[in-house]
Amino acid sequence: MELKSIVPIVQNVGFPITISIYLLVRMEKKIDQLTNSIVVLSKILESK
């Protein structure tokens, strides 16, 4: 693909891609916290 054909595609879908990346980065922290909480909970349940 040539650059001339890629530019309109990026212009048309640039905003949704930007929002998607922003949400993924933001949600990544919450997913990491959730994963850590699940690990701690499973360790507590195993010890009982």
PDB file of N, CA, C and O in Angstrom:
ATOM      1  N   MET A   1       0.843  -1.185   0.000  1.00  0.00           N
ATOM      2  CA  MET A   1       0.000   0.000   0.000  1.00  0.00           C
ATOM      3  C   MET A   1       0.883   1.242   0.000  1.00  0.00           C
ATOM      4  O   MET A   1       1.935   1.294   0.638  1.00  0.00           O
ATOM      5  N   GLU A   2       0.425   2.205  -0.719  1.00  0.00           N
ATOM      6  CA  GLU A   2       1.151   3.459  -0.769  1.00  0.00           C
ATOM      7  C   GLU A   2       0.698   4.372   0.360  1.00  0.00           C
ATOM      8  O   GLU A   2      -0.386   4.202   0.917  1.00  0.00           O
ATOM      9  N   LEU A   3       1.524   5.321   0.683  1.00  0.00           N
ATOM     10  CA  LEU A   3       1.213   6.270   1.744  1.00  0.00           C
ATOM     11  C   LEU A   3      -0.047   7.060   1.425  1.00  0.00           C
ATOM     12  O   LEU A   3      -0.815   7.400   2.326  1.00  0.00           O
ATOM     13  N   LYS A   4      -0.263   7.352   0.148  1.00  0.00           N
ATOM     14  CA  LYS A   4      -1.447   8.122  -0.254  1.00  0.00           C
ATOM     15  C   LYS A   4      -2.740   7.366   0.047  1.00  0.00           C
ATOM     16  O   LYS A   4      -3.767   7.986   0.325  1.00  0.00           O
ATOM     17  N   SER A   5      -2.700   6.061  -0.005  1.00  0.00           N
ATOM     18  CA  SER A   5      -3.904   5.291   0.280  1.00  0.00           C
ATOM     19  C   SER A   5      -4.068   5.014   1.779  1.00  0.00           C
ATOM     20  O   SER A   5      -5.173   4.722   2.235  1.00  0.00           O
ATOM     21  N   ILE A   6      -2.990   5.102   2.536  1.00  0.00           N
ATOM     22  CA  ILE A   6      -3.060   4.850   3.978  1.00  0.00           C
ATOM     23  C   ILE A   6      -3.557   6.073   4.744  1.00  0.00           C
ATOM     24  O   ILE A   6      -4.284   5.935   5.727  1.00  0.00           O
ATOM     25  N   VAL A   7      -3.175   7.254   4.306  1.00  0.00           N
ATOM     26  CA  VAL A   7      -3.528   8.483   5.016  1.00  0.00           C
ATOM     27  C   VAL A   7      -5.031   8.655   5.192  1.00  0.00           C
ATOM     28  O   VAL A   7      -5.458   8.952   6.307  1.00  0.00           O
ATOM     29  N   PRO A   8      -5.865   8.489   4.160  1.00  0.00           N
ATOM     30  CA  PRO A   8      -7.311   8.635   4.377  1.00  0.00           C
ATOM     31  C   PRO A   8      -7.876   7.608   5.352  1.00  0.00           C
ATOM     32  O   PRO A   8      -8.794   7.904   6.117  1.00  0.00           O
ATOM     33  N   ILE A   9      -7.322   6.406   5.317  1.00  0.00           N
ATOM     34  CA  ILE A   9      -7.800   5.382   6.243  1.00  0.00           C
ATOM     35  C   ILE A   9      -7.505   5.796   7.674  1.00  0.00           C
ATOM     36  O   ILE A   9      -8.367   5.681   8.546  1.00  0.00           O
ATOM     37  N   VAL A  10      -6.294   6.277   7.921  1.00  0.00           N
ATOM     38  CA  VAL A  10      -5.919   6.714   9.270  1.00  0.00           C
ATOM     39  C   VAL A  10      -6.761   7.913   9.687  1.00  0.00           C
ATOM     40  O   VAL A  10      -7.155   8.014  10.848  1.00  0.00           O
ATOM     41  N   GLN A  11      -7.038   8.810   8.772  1.00  0.00           N
ATOM     42  CA  GLN A  11      -7.862   9.967   9.103  1.00  0.00           C
ATOM     43  C   GLN A  11      -9.282   9.544   9.454  1.00  0.00           C
ATOM     44  O   GLN A  11      -9.899  10.134  10.341  1.00  0.00           O
ATOM     45  N   ASN A  12      -9.800   8.549   8.785  1.00  0.00           N
ATOM     46  CA  ASN A  12     -11.170   8.106   9.030  1.00  0.00           C
ATOM     47  C   ASN A  12     -11.299   7.296  10.308  1.00  0.00           C
ATOM     48  O   ASN A  12     -12.294   7.425  11.022  1.00  0.00           O
ATOM     49  N   VAL A  13     -10.322   6.474  10.604  1.00  0.00           N
ATOM     50  CA  VAL A  13     -10.415   5.608  11.780  1.00  0.00           C
ATOM     51  C   VAL A  13      -9.480   6.031  12.904  1.00  0.00           C
ATOM     52  O   VAL A  13      -9.367   5.326  13.907  1.00  0.00           O
ATOM     53  N   GLY A  14      -8.819   7.147  12.758  1.00  0.00           N
ATOM     54  CA  GLY A  14      -7.863   7.614  13.761  1.00  0.00           C
ATOM     55  C   GLY A  14      -8.484   7.869  15.111  1.00  0.00           C
ATOM     56  O   GLY A  14      -7.913   7.493  16.135  1.00  0.00           O
ATOM     57  N   PHE A  15      -9.640   8.500  15.138  1.00  0.00           N
ATOM     58  CA  PHE A  15     -10.298   8.804  16.410  1.00  0.00           C
ATOM     59  C   PHE A  15     -10.708   7.542  17.153  1.00  0.00           C
ATOM     60  O   PHE A  15     -10.402   7.419  18.339  1.00  0.00           O
ATOM     61  N   PRO A  16     -11.390   6.596  16.507  1.00  0.00           N
ATOM     62  CA  PRO A  16     -11.734   5.355  17.235  1.00  0.00           C
ATOM     63  C   PRO A  16     -10.503   4.587  17.721  1.00  0.00           C
ATOM     64  O   PRO A  16     -10.518   4.012  18.810  1.00  0.00           O
ATOM     65  N   ILE A  17      -9.454   4.580  16.926  1.00  0.00           N
ATOM     66  CA  ILE A  17      -8.230   3.896  17.349  1.00  0.00           C
ATOM     67  C   ILE A  17      -7.636   4.592  18.562  1.00  0.00           C
ATOM     68  O   ILE A  17      -7.199   3.931  19.504  1.00  0.00           O
ATOM     69  N   THR A  18      -7.616   5.913  18.549  1.00  0.00           N
ATOM     70  CA  THR A  18      -7.079   6.670  19.673  1.00  0.00           C
ATOM     71  C   THR A  18      -7.878   6.398  20.937  1.00  0.00           C
ATOM     72  O   THR A  18      -7.297   6.179  22.000  1.00  0.00           O
ATOM     73  N   ILE A  19      -9.183   6.409  20.838  1.00  0.00           N
ATOM     74  CA  ILE A  19     -10.034   6.130  21.999  1.00  0.00           C
ATOM     75  C   ILE A  19      -9.816   4.698  22.493  1.00  0.00           C
ATOM     76  O   ILE A  19      -9.746   4.461  23.699  1.00  0.00           O
ATOM     77  N   SER A  20      -9.711   3.752  21.572  1.00  0.00           N
ATOM     78  CA  SER A  20      -9.493   2.358  21.951  1.00  0.00           C
ATOM     79  C   SER A  20      -8.175   2.186  22.690  1.00  0.00           C
ATOM     80  O   SER A  20      -8.121   1.500  23.710  1.00  0.00           O
ATOM     81  N   ILE A  21      -7.122   2.798  22.188  1.00  0.00           N
ATOM     82  CA  ILE A  21      -5.816   2.708  22.846  1.00  0.00           C
ATOM     83  C   ILE A  21      -5.871   3.343  24.221  1.00  0.00           C
ATOM     84  O   ILE A  21      -5.336   2.791  25.182  1.00  0.00           O
ATOM     85  N   TYR A  22      -6.514   4.499  24.324  1.00  0.00           N
ATOM     86  CA  TYR A  22      -6.640   5.175  25.619  1.00  0.00           C
ATOM     87  C   TYR A  22      -7.369   4.287  26.630  1.00  0.00           C
ATOM     88  O   TYR A  22      -6.933   4.150  27.773  1.00  0.00           O
ATOM     89  N   LEU A  23      -8.470   3.693  26.204  1.00  0.00           N
ATOM     90  CA  LEU A  23      -9.239   2.835  27.115  1.00  0.00           C
ATOM     91  C   LEU A  23      -8.470   1.578  27.492  1.00  0.00           C
ATOM     92  O   LEU A  23      -8.535   1.138  28.640  1.00  0.00           O
ATOM     93  N   LEU A  24      -7.738   0.991  26.539  1.00  0.00           N
ATOM     94  CA  LEU A  24      -6.951  -0.203  26.848  1.00  0.00           C
ATOM     95  C   LEU A  24      -5.853   0.104  27.856  1.00  0.00           C
ATOM     96  O   LEU A  24      -5.622  -0.675  28.780  1.00  0.00           O
ATOM     97  N   VAL A  25      -5.181   1.225  27.683  1.00  0.00           N
ATOM     98  CA  VAL A  25      -4.120   1.605  28.623  1.00  0.00           C
ATOM     99  C   VAL A  25      -4.713   1.873  29.998  1.00  0.00           C
ATOM    100  O   VAL A  25      -4.145   1.482  31.017  1.00  0.00           O
ATOM    101  N   ARG A  26      -5.836   2.529  30.015  1.00  0.00           N
ATOM    102  CA  ARG A  26      -6.478   2.852  31.287  1.00  0.00           C
ATOM    103  C   ARG A  26      -6.993   1.598  31.986  1.00  0.00           C
ATOM    104  O   ARG A  26      -6.871   1.466  33.204  1.00  0.00           O
ATOM    105  N   MET A  27      -7.568   0.681  31.215  1.00  0.00           N
ATOM    106  CA  MET A  27      -8.113  -0.538  31.795  1.00  0.00           C
ATOM    107  C   MET A  27      -7.019  -1.518  32.208  1.00  0.00           C
ATOM    108  O   MET A  27      -7.246  -2.375  33.063  1.00  0.00           O
ATOM    109  N   GLU A  28      -5.844  -1.402  31.615  1.00  0.00           N
ATOM    110  CA  GLU A  28      -4.752  -2.328  31.931  1.00  0.00           C
ATOM    111  C   GLU A  28      -4.401  -2.269  33.416  1.00  0.00           C
ATOM    112  O   GLU A  28      -4.160  -3.305  34.035  1.00  0.00           O
ATOM    113  N   LYS A  29      -4.371  -1.084  33.983  1.00  0.00           N
ATOM    114  CA  LYS A  29      -4.072  -0.931  35.411  1.00  0.00           C
ATOM    115  C   LYS A  29      -5.130  -1.624  36.257  1.00  0.00           C
ATOM    116  O   LYS A  29      -4.810  -2.304  37.232  1.00  0.00           O
ATOM    117  N   LYS A  30      -6.369  -1.451  35.885  1.00  0.00           N
ATOM    118  CA  LYS A  30      -7.456  -2.070  36.647  1.00  0.00           C
ATOM    119  C   LYS A  30      -7.431  -3.591  36.515  1.00  0.00           C
ATOM    120  O   LYS A  30      -7.718  -4.303  37.477  1.00  0.00           O
ATOM    121  N   ILE A  31      -7.093  -4.083  35.340  1.00  0.00           N
ATOM    122  CA  ILE A  31      -7.002  -5.528  35.139  1.00  0.00           C
ATOM    123  C   ILE A  31      -5.852  -6.095  35.964  1.00  0.00           C
ATOM    124  O   ILE A  31      -5.978  -7.178  36.534  1.00  0.00           O
ATOM    125  N   ASP A  32      -4.735  -5.376  36.033  1.00  0.00           N
ATOM    126  CA  ASP A  32      -3.614  -5.827  36.862  1.00  0.00           C
ATOM    127  C   ASP A  32      -4.010  -5.874  38.333  1.00  0.00           C
ATOM    128  O   ASP A  32      -3.654  -6.816  39.040  1.00  0.00           O
ATOM    129  N   GLN A  33      -4.737  -4.873  38.798  1.00  0.00           N
ATOM    130  CA  GLN A  33      -5.199  -4.856  40.188  1.00  0.00           C
ATOM    131  C   GLN A  33      -6.158  -6.012  40.445  1.00  0.00           C
ATOM    132  O   GLN A  33      -6.086  -6.663  41.487  1.00  0.00           O
ATOM    133  N   LEU A  34      -7.039  -6.264  39.514  1.00  0.00           N
ATOM    134  CA  LEU A  34      -7.985  -7.364  39.655  1.00  0.00           C
ATOM    135  C   LEU A  34      -7.262  -8.711  39.691  1.00  0.00           C
ATOM    136  O   LEU A  34      -7.611  -9.587  40.483  1.00  0.00           O
ATOM    137  N   THR A  35      -6.269  -8.869  38.842  1.00  0.00           N
ATOM    138  CA  THR A  35      -5.480 -10.103  38.825  1.00  0.00           C
ATOM    139  C   THR A  35      -4.767 -10.308  40.158  1.00  0.00           C
ATOM    140  O   THR A  35      -4.761 -11.413  40.699  1.00  0.00           O
ATOM    141  N   ASN A  36      -4.173  -9.252  40.680  1.00  0.00           N
ATOM    142  CA  ASN A  36      -3.493  -9.355  41.972  1.00  0.00           C
ATOM    143  C   ASN A  36      -4.477  -9.713  43.080  1.00  0.00           C
ATOM    144  O   ASN A  36      -4.156 -10.520  43.952  1.00  0.00           O
ATOM    145  N   SER A  37      -5.647  -9.135  43.057  1.00  0.00           N
ATOM    146  CA  SER A  37      -6.659  -9.437  44.068  1.00  0.00           C
ATOM    147  C   SER A  37      -7.100 -10.898  43.988  1.00  0.00           C
ATOM    148  O   SER A  37      -7.303 -11.545  45.015  1.00  0.00           O
ATOM    149  N   ILE A  38      -7.244 -11.405  42.791  1.00  0.00           N
ATOM    150  CA  ILE A  38      -7.641 -12.804  42.620  1.00  0.00           C
ATOM    151  C   ILE A  38      -6.548 -13.730  43.139  1.00  0.00           C
ATOM    152  O   ILE A  38      -6.848 -14.744  43.770  1.00  0.00           O
ATOM    153  N   VAL A  39      -5.297 -13.401  42.885  1.00  0.00           N
ATOM    154  CA  VAL A  39      -4.183 -14.220  43.374  1.00  0.00           C
ATOM    155  C   VAL A  39      -4.172 -14.236  44.897  1.00  0.00           C
ATOM    156  O   VAL A  39      -4.022 -15.294  45.509  1.00  0.00           O
ATOM    157  N   VAL A  40      -4.332 -13.063  45.510  1.00  0.00           N
ATOM    158  CA  VAL A  40      -4.351 -12.981  46.970  1.00  0.00           C
ATOM    159  C   VAL A  40      -5.532 -13.766  47.532  1.00  0.00           C
ATOM    160  O   VAL A  40      -5.381 -14.491  48.516  1.00  0.00           O
ATOM    161  N   LEU A  41      -6.679 -13.632  46.932  1.00  0.00           N
ATOM    162  CA  LEU A  41      -7.864 -14.346  47.393  1.00  0.00           C
ATOM    163  C   LEU A  41      -7.675 -15.862  47.283  1.00  0.00           C
ATOM    164  O   LEU A  41      -8.058 -16.609  48.183  1.00  0.00           O
ATOM    165  N   SER A  42      -7.090 -16.302  46.185  1.00  0.00           N
ATOM    166  CA  SER A  42      -6.891 -17.747  46.036  1.00  0.00           C
ATOM    167  C   SER A  42      -5.878 -18.273  47.056  1.00  0.00           C
ATOM    168  O   SER A  42      -6.028 -19.396  47.537  1.00  0.00           O
ATOM    169  N   LYS A  43      -4.864 -17.496  47.392  1.00  0.00           N
ATOM    170  CA  LYS A  43      -3.909 -17.906  48.426  1.00  0.00           C
ATOM    171  C   LYS A  43      -4.579 -17.993  49.787  1.00  0.00           C
ATOM    172  O   LYS A  43      -4.307 -18.911  50.560  1.00  0.00           O
ATOM    173  N   ILE A  44      -5.454 -17.041  50.078  1.00  0.00           N
ATOM    174  CA  ILE A  44      -6.179 -17.055  51.359  1.00  0.00           C
ATOM    175  C   ILE A  44      -7.081 -18.284  51.420  1.00  0.00           C
ATOM    176  O   ILE A  44      -7.151 -18.951  52.453  1.00  0.00           O
ATOM    177  N   LEU A  45      -7.763 -18.585  50.335  1.00  0.00           N
ATOM    178  CA  LEU A  45      -8.653 -19.738  50.319  1.00  0.00           C
ATOM    179  C   LEU A  45      -7.878 -21.057  50.432  1.00  0.00           C
ATOM    180  O   LEU A  45      -8.355 -22.005  51.057  1.00  0.00           O
ATOM    181  N   GLU A  46      -6.709 -21.117  49.840  1.00  0.00           N
ATOM    182  CA  GLU A  46      -5.883 -22.327  49.919  1.00  0.00           C
ATOM    183  C   GLU A  46      -5.375 -22.555  51.345  1.00  0.00           C
ATOM    184  O   GLU A  46      -5.230 -23.696  51.784  1.00  0.00           O
ATOM    185  N   SER A  47      -5.112 -21.483  52.048  1.00  0.00           N
ATOM    186  CA  SER A  47      -4.558 -21.616  53.405  1.00  0.00           C
ATOM    187  C   SER A  47      -5.595 -22.057  54.412  1.00  0.00           C
ATOM    188  O   SER A  47      -5.241 -22.512  55.500  1.00  0.00           O
ATOM    189  N   LYS A  48      -6.854 -21.936  54.080  1.00  0.00           N
ATOM    190  CA  LYS A  48      -7.916 -22.297  55.034  1.00  0.00           C
ATOM    191  C   LYS A  48      -8.365 -23.705  54.867  1.00  0.00           C
ATOM    192  O   LYS A  48      -9.249 -24.161  55.592  1.00  0.00           O
TER     193      LYS A  48
END
